[in-house]
Amino acid sequence: MCTATGSGTAVQTLSSSQGRSMSVEAAMMEAGTSTQDALELMIQERTLSGDQDAFMVADLREVVKKHYQFQKALPNVMPFYAVKCNARKEVIATLAKLGTGFDCASKGEMELVLGLGVSPNMIIYANPCKQRSHLQYAAMKGVRMMTFDNEEELPKVAKYHPTARMLLRIQTDDSHSFGQLSSKFGATLGSCGRLLGVARDLGVAVVGVSFHVGSSSQNVPSYTQAIADARKVFQTGTELGHHMQLLDVGGGFPGTEDVQPSFEEMAAAITSALSTHFPEDLRVKFMAEPGRFYVTTAFSAALNVIAKKEVIETAGGSDCTRRRLIYYLNDGIFGSFNFLLFEENRLQPLVVKKPCGPQLLHPSTLWGQTLDGADKILDDVALPELQISDWLVFQNMGAYSVSASTTFNGFVPMPVHVLHHADACSTI
Ligand SMILES: Cc1ncc(COP(=O)(O)O)c(C=O)c1O
């Protein structure tokens, strides 16, 4: 495979690290099989059989690595993985084995996690606005930790889940993130005193504060400011008689290493702000709700070129023309590329075709397979010329992809082939 980044870029070959032939099934069982090995074998097999269907490969060892990276950088913060980010059973089961908790938004997510044997004490029902029947389900199953950010939620909780332990979700500055949440969720600092008072009067226990700085946050001060704000809310809560003991710093941590600030830099600033505002003698426990951090790099998608067009473009009114190649791939924003609706597009497709000599790169557009005009994967990427049935691979596809796929236009979500789901924890 070769990366395509821009016109004239040297074409890099990325071949199977094992360089041997074996069946796909055998490769999946091999302890050392990498995602590249599996992708190459599966593409080879499909090319021989004429199967064009898109698919994903997931390597759960990546998820395990991320867990250790998280623990190393934030040793005092207990991760509660945000299930919404990627709800594949194998991911949840791997994380459950590692002992993380889970952030669930609905009855369905709680059912999934509880069904895998996770204790209800290891779940936070982190949806501030809950449907009554989902709240009743949480009560029935003993999921007690949950968030709120408004007054209307409190009588509901008092009536249907009186033993709940609530975290008051506060608003943050999420202007530096790609997935902003604060216009939908989070109480203003000014309203927290009133909310804590109403909770006390209704007999609802508030045990702490939560926040989320927005998904894919690029801004350390958003965390440190939110931690400082949370400290004020702890003070008010304690004065009103609540036993405040838990701070949830949410998600927002990057999924890949190629970002600034790095995860480690963010973690260092968070650790420092936690010790400044929540010194040890307060005995406050810390937790987080990382989503994309855990799963982004674990999943890669292989898509097939199902159709192609050529357009001759005139450059700036001159006589010069150039070819633009337009490809139609068999997934898109209504499938596993759904996250493109909400995020910066950082995709860099890998071309699965052995170069035979120097490659001319053409401006190319990649469309999804549906009839919707918004279904575009990449607008302007330099690629060597592809033919129908050629394959493209997209890495870093684990977050908000499979979990957000639809069946719009009758296209089904692509299958995921999971590597190392039995041995992921033991092979690191
Ligand atoms: C309440 C809550 N927690 C955690 C997350 C996970 O965020 P991320 O994937 O950015 O870590 C989200 C994402 O939207 C969320 O809404």
The ligand as a Gaussian input file, in Angstrom:
#p B3LYP/6-31G(d) Opt

LIG

0 1
 C      -20.967000      12.797000      28.066000
 C      -19.860000      12.391000      27.173000
 N      -18.796000      11.761000      27.721000
 C      -17.750000      11.354000      26.960000
 C      -17.746000      11.549000      25.597000
 C      -16.562000      11.047000      24.807000
 O      -15.850000      12.083000      24.264000
 P      -14.491000      11.823000      23.479000
 O      -14.741000      10.805000      22.457000
 O      -14.157000      13.155000      22.911000
 O      -13.465000      11.413000      24.488000
 C      -18.815000      12.220000      24.986000
 C      -18.804000      12.492000      23.542000
 O      -19.627000      13.141000      22.980000
 C      -19.905000      12.655000      25.794000
 O      -20.959000      13.265000      25.267000

